[in-house]
């Protein structure tokens, strides 16, 4: 009748449903044309007749379906019994949020007969077994129902395999309506990632560059906290969006480290020579550095000995590495988005 929602945090599916049970009861048979003044139909309380004793075994609140104080059974003279129990279900559902907010979930409502084996009690589905009420159904704003199916089968007794019990599993395939989440989550994330690229164009001499990087780092951290509040606390499945935000935090942290080091190197004079360890680390860049100097500067502009690495050279190489890191970050993020969509 209605799908209230699927709580990602508690992993609980809430839905208003009713069942259509029908069976034959030989005790309730009479000739309505002769003895009972043409009365062919009665409505009696559930407490006055036998009704199937079934349970929703993954209901987190109340497993039995029967509610003797609020329900009735329609009895016909040919012994046909009809029961329409209605209930608001809260069933457990394992949520896979790896592709949030473009995810599709599969939830199962498990109905079982616990106390009657298949020699005296069998559950069968009518038609497809499950459908949406054309009169009562109310759309959910967050989830769209893609498919409904029912599967009746029998399972063995846990203690004695010689007995089998009847069971029906109702499967709901739900797809998240992603428009709201794309606007409130994905769109701000893309904007923050794009803003993070502005660190390339801000001069190191500008004192606001480090402050800008710190602001981006704190913003991504807060954004990850907000996303985590809506996600289930599980390590089985983690959203790719969470990984991407964590990646942005890592990139922002590396950016802060490089920018802070670059600001420090800007204060070193050209006469200061890097230590032996630094020269060894950056020695593979000597050849490229020499070619760069030959093309960009004249001998009058740069009188340094050929092959000498200065702190300013290291600063340029660090900033070049930062640019490459930001480019790889964008490529990795776009690749993950394409994977999630397709």
VEXKOLKE-904754 format. One record per residue (C-alpha): residue number from 1; residue in one letter; y, x, z. Coordinates in Angstrom, 2 decimals, padded with zeros to 5 digits. Each point is the difference from the previous one (the first is absolute). Layout:
% residues N
{NUM; 'a'; {Y; X; Z}}
...
***
This chain:
% residues 342
{1; 'x'; {000.00; 000.00; 000.00}}
{2; 'x'; {002.37; 002.87; 000.73}}
{3; 'x'; {000.03; 003.77; 000.15}}
{4; 'x'; {002.27; 000.99; 002.85}}
{5; 'x'; {-000.31; 003.68; -000.75}}
{6; 'x'; {-001.84; 003.26; 000.44}}
{7; 'x'; {001.31; 002.18; 002.80}}
{8; 'x'; {-000.30; 003.64; -001.13}}
{9; 'x'; {000.61; 001.33; 003.49}}
{10; 'x'; {-002.65; -002.02; 001.87}}
{11; 'x'; {-002.19; -000.49; -003.12}}
{12; 'x'; {-000.37; -003.73; 000.57}}
{13; 'x'; {-000.07; -002.70; -002.68}}
{14; 'x'; {001.49; -003.35; 001.06}}
{15; 'x'; {-000.82; -003.13; -002.03}}
{16; 'x'; {-000.19; -003.77; 000.51}}
{17; 'x'; {-003.26; -001.32; -001.44}}
{18; 'x'; {-002.30; -002.99; 000.09}}
{19; 'x'; {-003.69; -000.25; -000.89}}
{20; 'x'; {-001.93; -002.74; -001.71}}
{21; 'x'; {-003.41; -000.25; 001.66}}
{22; 'x'; {-002.56; -002.51; -001.21}}
{23; 'x'; {-003.64; -000.52; 001.01}}
{24; 'x'; {-002.61; -002.73; 000.42}}
{25; 'x'; {-000.87; -001.33; 003.45}}
{26; 'x'; {-003.05; -002.31; -000.06}}
{27; 'x'; {000.90; -001.48; 003.37}}
{28; 'x'; {003.21; -001.52; -001.39}}
{29; 'x'; {-001.47; -002.30; -002.64}}
{30; 'x'; {000.39; -003.78; -000.11}}
{31; 'x'; {-000.04; -002.86; -002.44}}
{32; 'x'; {003.62; -001.04; -000.09}}
{33; 'x'; {-000.73; -003.05; -002.18}}
{34; 'x'; {-002.36; -001.71; 002.47}}
{35; 'x'; {000.59; 000.87; 003.62}}
{36; 'x'; {003.46; 001.44; 000.38}}
{37; 'x'; {002.40; -002.35; -001.81}}
{38; 'x'; {000.44; 002.30; -002.99}}
{39; 'x'; {001.23; 002.89; 002.15}}
{40; 'x'; {-000.98; 003.06; -002.02}}
{41; 'x'; {002.33; 002.60; 001.51}}
{42; 'x'; {000.88; 001.09; 003.52}}
{43; 'x'; {002.31; 002.61; 001.48}}
{44; 'x'; {-001.38; 001.48; 003.22}}
{45; 'x'; {000.94; 002.85; 002.28}}
{46; 'x'; {-001.59; 003.40; -000.46}}
{47; 'x'; {-001.29; -000.17; 003.57}}
{48; 'x'; {-002.12; -003.08; -000.85}}
{49; 'x'; {-001.96; 001.45; -002.94}}
{50; 'x'; {-001.65; 003.22; -001.05}}
{51; 'x'; {002.21; 002.37; -001.98}}
{52; 'x'; {-000.81; 003.47; -001.36}}
{53; 'x'; {000.51; 002.68; 002.61}}
{54; 'x'; {001.66; 002.76; -002.02}}
{55; 'x'; {002.29; 002.86; 000.93}}
{56; 'x'; {002.71; 002.01; -001.68}}
{57; 'x'; {-001.29; 003.30; 001.28}}
{58; 'x'; {003.06; 002.09; -000.92}}
{59; 'x'; {002.51; -002.42; 001.55}}
{60; 'x'; {002.01; 001.94; 002.55}}
{61; 'x'; {000.83; -003.05; 002.14}}
{62; 'x'; {-002.66; -002.72; 000.05}}
{63; 'x'; {-003.20; 000.32; -002.01}}
{64; 'x'; {-001.53; -003.52; 000.23}}
{65; 'x'; {001.21; -002.55; -002.54}}
{66; 'x'; {-000.84; -003.08; 002.03}}
{67; 'x'; {002.82; -001.62; 002.00}}
{68; 'x'; {-001.60; -003.06; 001.65}}
{69; 'x'; {003.23; -001.51; 001.29}}
{70; 'x'; {001.89; -000.11; -003.30}}
{71; 'x'; {-002.49; -000.55; -002.82}}
{72; 'x'; {-001.95; -002.84; -001.55}}
{73; 'x'; {-002.96; -000.42; -002.32}}
{74; 'x'; {-000.28; -002.61; -002.76}}
{75; 'x'; {-003.43; -001.64; 000.09}}
{76; 'x'; {-001.37; -002.08; -002.92}}
{77; 'x'; {-002.89; -002.44; 000.03}}
{78; 'x'; {-002.17; 002.23; -002.21}}
{79; 'x'; {000.10; 002.74; 002.65}}
{80; 'x'; {002.58; 002.16; -001.75}}
{81; 'x'; {002.25; 001.72; 002.54}}
{82; 'x'; {003.39; 001.46; -000.92}}
{83; 'x'; {002.02; 002.25; 002.28}}
{84; 'x'; {003.46; 001.43; -000.68}}
{85; 'x'; {000.76; 002.57; 002.73}}
{86; 'x'; {003.40; 001.65; -000.33}}
{87; 'x'; {001.06; 003.20; 001.68}}
{88; 'x'; {002.58; 002.73; -000.03}}
{89; 'x'; {-002.00; 003.17; -000.52}}
{90; 'x'; {000.98; 003.46; 001.15}}
{91; 'x'; {-002.67; 002.25; -001.44}}
{92; 'x'; {-000.22; 003.76; -000.02}}
{93; 'x'; {000.58; 001.64; -003.38}}
{94; 'x'; {-000.20; 003.71; -000.75}}
{95; 'x'; {003.27; 000.82; -001.76}}
{96; 'x'; {000.22; 002.81; -002.56}}
{97; 'x'; {003.68; 000.90; -000.23}}
{98; 'x'; {-000.46; 003.12; -002.13}}
{99; 'x'; {001.87; -001.62; -002.91}}
{100; 'x'; {002.63; -001.81; 002.07}}
{101; 'x'; {002.13; -001.84; -001.12}}
{102; 'x'; {-002.04; -000.57; -003.20}}
{103; 'x'; {-003.27; -000.57; 001.85}}
{104; 'x'; {-002.75; -002.60; -000.37}}
{105; 'x'; {-002.07; -001.01; 003.03}}
{106; 'x'; {-003.46; -001.54; 000.34}}
{107; 'x'; {-000.56; -002.13; 003.11}}
{108; 'x'; {-003.27; -001.68; 000.96}}
{109; 'x'; {-000.45; -003.04; 002.24}}
{110; 'x'; {-003.53; 000.13; 001.42}}
{111; 'x'; {-001.74; -003.26; 000.94}}
{112; 'x'; {-003.42; 000.31; 001.64}}
{113; 'x'; {-002.57; -002.10; 001.82}}
{114; 'x'; {-001.03; 001.85; 003.13}}
{115; 'x'; {-002.48; -002.23; 001.80}}
{116; 'x'; {-001.96; -001.60; -002.89}}
{117; 'x'; {-002.11; 002.10; -002.34}}
{118; 'x'; {-000.64; -000.85; -003.65}}
{119; 'x'; {-003.11; -002.03; 000.80}}
{120; 'x'; {002.18; -002.84; 001.30}}
{121; 'x'; {003.56; 000.73; -001.05}}
{122; 'x'; {001.35; 001.21; -003.34}}
{123; 'x'; {003.62; 000.25; -001.12}}
{124; 'x'; {000.68; -000.62; -003.69}}
{125; 'x'; {003.25; -000.11; -001.92}}
{126; 'x'; {001.22; -002.97; -002.02}}
{127; 'x'; {001.27; 001.04; -003.42}}
{128; 'x'; {002.04; 003.20; 000.27}}
{129; 'x'; {-000.09; -000.30; 003.78}}
{130; 'x'; {003.72; 000.58; 000.51}}
{131; 'x'; {003.19; -001.20; -001.65}}
{132; 'x'; {003.68; -000.64; 000.66}}
{133; 'x'; {000.97; -003.53; 000.92}}
{134; 'x'; {002.18; -001.47; -002.73}}
{135; 'x'; {001.64; -002.31; 002.54}}
{136; 'x'; {000.42; 002.18; 003.08}}
{137; 'x'; {000.23; 003.58; -001.22}}
{138; 'x'; {003.21; 001.90; 000.84}}
{139; 'x'; {000.87; 003.26; -001.78}}
{140; 'x'; {000.54; 003.14; 002.05}}
{141; 'x'; {003.14; 002.04; -000.65}}
{142; 'x'; {-001.68; 003.39; 000.40}}
{143; 'x'; {-003.53; -000.47; -001.32}}
{144; 'x'; {-001.31; -001.54; -003.20}}
{145; 'x'; {-003.63; -001.19; -000.16}}
{146; 'x'; {-001.64; 001.51; -003.07}}
{147; 'x'; {-003.56; -001.24; 000.51}}
{148; 'x'; {-002.16; -002.03; 002.37}}
{149; 'x'; {-003.79; 000.14; 000.15}}
{150; 'x'; {-002.85; -000.95; 002.32}}
{151; 'x'; {-003.40; 001.61; 000.35}}
{152; 'x'; {-002.83; -001.60; 001.98}}
{153; 'x'; {-002.88; 002.22; 001.06}}
{154; 'x'; {-002.38; 000.66; 002.88}}
{155; 'x'; {-000.13; 002.98; 002.30}}
{156; 'x'; {-002.79; 001.28; 002.22}}
{157; 'x'; {-000.06; -000.39; 003.75}}
{158; 'x'; {001.26; 003.15; 001.69}}
{159; 'x'; {-002.82; 000.00; 002.57}}
{160; 'x'; {-002.88; -001.56; -002.00}}
{161; 'x'; {-000.13; 000.44; -003.78}}
{162; 'x'; {-002.40; -002.94; -000.34}}
{163; 'x'; {002.93; -002.44; 000.31}}
{164; 'x'; {002.93; -000.44; -002.35}}
{165; 'x'; {003.28; -001.82; 000.53}}
{166; 'x'; {002.29; -001.76; -002.41}}
{167; 'x'; {003.46; 001.33; -000.76}}
{168; 'x'; {002.95; -000.60; -002.36}}
{169; 'x'; {002.66; 002.59; -000.76}}
{170; 'x'; {003.28; -001.27; -001.41}}
{171; 'x'; {001.87; 002.73; -001.88}}
{172; 'x'; {003.76; -000.09; -000.57}}
{173; 'x'; {001.62; 002.45; -002.40}}
{174; 'x'; {003.69; 000.32; 000.91}}
{175; 'x'; {002.73; 001.85; -001.87}}
{176; 'x'; {003.22; 000.91; 001.74}}
{177; 'x'; {003.16; -001.44; -001.52}}
{178; 'x'; {001.77; 003.32; -000.39}}
{179; 'x'; {003.53; -001.00; -001.04}}
{180; 'x'; {001.37; -000.05; 003.55}}
{181; 'x'; {-001.70; 003.27; 000.97}}
{182; 'x'; {001.11; 001.77; -003.17}}
{183; 'x'; {003.62; -000.89; 000.76}}
{184; 'x'; {-000.08; 000.79; 003.73}}
{185; 'x'; {-002.40; 002.97; 000.04}}
{186; 'x'; {-000.70; 001.66; -003.34}}
{187; 'x'; {003.51; -000.24; -001.44}}
{188; 'x'; {001.68; 001.66; 003.05}}
{189; 'x'; {-002.67; 002.71; -000.06}}
{190; 'x'; {000.70; 000.82; -003.66}}
{191; 'x'; {003.75; 000.10; 000.70}}
{192; 'x'; {-000.51; 002.35; 002.97}}
{193; 'x'; {-002.19; 002.29; -002.11}}
{194; 'x'; {002.67; 000.06; -002.74}}
{195; 'x'; {002.74; 000.76; 002.54}}
{196; 'x'; {-002.12; 002.86; 001.32}}
{197; 'x'; {000.37; 001.67; -003.43}}
{198; 'x'; {003.78; 000.27; 000.52}}
{199; 'x'; {-000.62; 003.02; 002.19}}
{200; 'x'; {-000.31; 001.96; -003.26}}
{201; 'x'; {003.61; -000.65; -001.06}}
{202; 'x'; {001.65; 000.49; 003.40}}
{203; 'x'; {001.28; 003.61; 000.29}}
{204; 'x'; {-001.43; 002.11; 002.78}}
{205; 'x'; {003.52; 001.04; 000.98}}
{206; 'x'; {000.71; -003.65; 000.85}}
{207; 'x'; {-000.61; -000.48; 003.70}}
{208; 'x'; {-001.22; -003.57; -000.55}}
{209; 'x'; {-003.12; 001.05; -001.89}}
{210; 'x'; {-002.07; 000.60; 003.13}}
{211; 'x'; {001.32; -003.19; 001.59}}
{212; 'x'; {-000.95; -001.94; -003.13}}
{213; 'x'; {-003.56; 001.38; 000.15}}
{214; 'x'; {-000.30; -000.87; 003.70}}
{215; 'x'; {001.17; -003.56; -000.69}}
{216; 'x'; {-002.64; -000.40; -002.70}}
{217; 'x'; {-002.69; 001.33; 002.31}}
{218; 'x'; {000.92; -002.42; 002.80}}
{219; 'x'; {000.28; -002.93; -002.42}}
{220; 'x'; {-003.49; 000.62; -001.37}}
{221; 'x'; {-001.38; 000.29; 003.54}}
{222; 'x'; {001.52; -003.33; 001.03}}
{223; 'x'; {-001.20; -001.59; -003.25}}
{224; 'x'; {-003.57; 001.18; 000.68}}
{225; 'x'; {000.21; -001.50; 003.51}}
{226; 'x'; {001.07; -003.37; -001.39}}
{227; 'x'; {-002.84; 000.00; -002.53}}
{228; 'x'; {-002.51; 000.98; 002.68}}
{229; 'x'; {000.94; -003.02; 002.13}}
{230; 'x'; {-001.41; -002.35; -002.66}}
{231; 'x'; {-003.14; 002.01; -000.73}}
{232; 'x'; {-003.32; -000.32; 001.85}}
{233; 'x'; {-000.67; 002.82; 002.45}}
{234; 'x'; {-003.05; 001.26; -001.85}}
{235; 'x'; {-001.02; 003.34; -001.44}}
{236; 'x'; {-002.55; -001.57; -002.38}}
{237; 'x'; {002.63; -000.94; -002.58}}
{238; 'x'; {003.53; 001.38; -000.17}}
{239; 'x'; {002.61; -001.22; -002.44}}
{240; 'x'; {000.96; 002.30; -002.86}}
{241; 'x'; {003.58; -000.95; 000.80}}
{242; 'x'; {-000.45; 001.49; 003.46}}
{243; 'x'; {-001.28; 003.21; -001.58}}
{244; 'x'; {003.00; 000.09; -002.33}}
{245; 'x'; {002.47; -000.48; 002.85}}
{246; 'x'; {-001.77; 002.73; 001.98}}
{247; 'x'; {000.26; 002.22; -003.08}}
{248; 'x'; {003.74; -000.67; -000.18}}
{249; 'x'; {000.32; 000.94; 003.68}}
{250; 'x'; {-001.86; 003.25; -000.68}}
{251; 'x'; {002.19; 000.75; -003.03}}
{252; 'x'; {003.12; -000.80; 002.02}}
{253; 'x'; {-001.16; 002.36; 002.76}}
{254; 'x'; {-000.61; 002.82; -002.51}}
{255; 'x'; {003.40; -000.73; -001.58}}
{256; 'x'; {001.73; 000.31; 003.38}}
{257; 'x'; {-001.76; 003.33; 000.58}}
{258; 'x'; {001.02; 001.36; -003.41}}
{259; 'x'; {003.60; -001.24; 000.25}}
{260; 'x'; {000.40; 001.42; 003.49}}
{261; 'x'; {-001.37; 003.35; -001.18}}
{262; 'x'; {002.26; -000.11; -003.07}}
{263; 'x'; {003.07; -000.57; 002.17}}
{264; 'x'; {-001.01; 002.97; 002.11}}
{265; 'x'; {-000.50; 002.21; -003.07}}
{266; 'x'; {003.46; -000.93; -001.26}}
{267; 'x'; {001.45; 001.74; 003.06}}
{268; 'x'; {-001.75; 003.31; -000.73}}
{269; 'x'; {001.96; 002.64; -001.86}}
{270; 'x'; {-001.23; 001.50; -003.26}}
{271; 'x'; {-000.37; 003.42; 001.66}}
{272; 'x'; {-002.60; -001.33; 002.43}}
{273; 'x'; {-003.47; 000.86; -001.22}}
{274; 'x'; {-002.92; -002.39; 000.61}}
{275; 'x'; {-002.81; 001.28; 002.18}}
{276; 'x'; {-003.09; 001.63; -001.44}}
{277; 'x'; {-002.11; -003.14; 000.45}}
{278; 'x'; {002.56; -002.16; -001.83}}
{279; 'x'; {000.17; 002.49; -002.87}}
{280; 'x'; {-003.80; -000.01; -000.31}}
{281; 'x'; {-000.09; -003.82; -000.09}}
{282; 'x'; {002.70; -000.24; -002.66}}
{283; 'x'; {-001.00; 003.06; -002.02}}
{284; 'x'; {-001.79; -002.06; -002.71}}
{285; 'x'; {003.37; -001.53; -000.81}}
{286; 'x'; {001.66; 003.33; -000.84}}
{287; 'x'; {-000.88; -000.19; -003.68}}
{288; 'x'; {001.31; -003.52; -000.40}}
{289; 'x'; {003.03; 000.83; 002.10}}
{290; 'x'; {000.84; 002.95; -002.25}}
{291; 'x'; {-000.28; -002.09; -003.15}}
{292; 'x'; {002.16; -002.68; 001.55}}
{293; 'x'; {002.68; 002.54; 000.94}}
{294; 'x'; {-000.01; 001.58; -003.47}}
{295; 'x'; {000.62; -003.37; -001.61}}
{296; 'x'; {002.48; -001.39; 002.51}}
{297; 'x'; {002.07; 002.98; 001.06}}
{298; 'x'; {001.61; 003.05; -001.55}}
{299; 'x'; {-000.32; 003.47; 001.58}}
{300; 'x'; {003.61; -000.25; 001.15}}
{301; 'x'; {-000.81; -003.15; 001.95}}
{302; 'x'; {-003.11; 001.32; 001.72}}
{303; 'x'; {-000.26; 003.68; 000.89}}
{304; 'x'; {-003.11; -000.25; 002.13}}
{305; 'x'; {-002.89; 002.39; -000.60}}
{306; 'x'; {-002.62; -001.45; -002.32}}
{307; 'x'; {-002.86; -001.63; 001.89}}
{308; 'x'; {001.93; -000.48; 003.26}}
{309; 'x'; {-000.49; -003.35; 001.69}}
{310; 'x'; {002.84; -001.29; 002.18}}
{311; 'x'; {000.27; -002.92; 002.36}}
{312; 'x'; {001.91; -001.98; -002.62}}
{313; 'x'; {-002.90; 000.44; -002.43}}
{314; 'x'; {-002.36; -001.35; 002.61}}
{315; 'x'; {002.37; -002.92; 000.57}}
{316; 'x'; {-000.05; -000.85; -003.72}}
{317; 'x'; {-003.78; 000.17; -000.11}}
{318; 'x'; {-000.32; -002.23; 003.07}}
{319; 'x'; {002.23; -002.61; -001.60}}
{320; 'x'; {-001.98; 000.27; -003.23}}
{321; 'x'; {-003.20; -000.59; 001.98}}
{322; 'x'; {001.63; -002.99; 001.67}}
{323; 'x'; {000.84; -001.50; -003.40}}
{324; 'x'; {-003.61; 000.45; -001.12}}
{325; 'x'; {-001.25; -001.60; 003.24}}
{326; 'x'; {002.22; -003.07; -000.48}}
{327; 'x'; {-001.15; -000.34; -003.61}}
{328; 'x'; {-003.67; 000.15; 001.00}}
{329; 'x'; {000.72; -002.54; 002.73}}
{330; 'x'; {001.39; -002.47; -002.56}}
{331; 'x'; {-002.97; 000.54; -002.33}}
{332; 'x'; {-002.51; -000.55; 002.84}}
{333; 'x'; {001.79; -003.15; 001.20}}
{334; 'x'; {000.17; -001.55; -003.47}}
{335; 'x'; {-003.68; 000.82; -000.59}}
{336; 'x'; {-001.04; -001.76; 003.20}}
{337; 'x'; {002.07; -003.07; -000.91}}
{338; 'x'; {-001.64; -000.18; -003.43}}
{339; 'x'; {-003.45; 000.32; 001.62}}
{340; 'x'; {000.74; -002.82; 002.45}}
{341; 'x'; {001.28; -002.33; -002.73}}
{342; 'x'; {-002.91; 000.56; -002.39}}
***
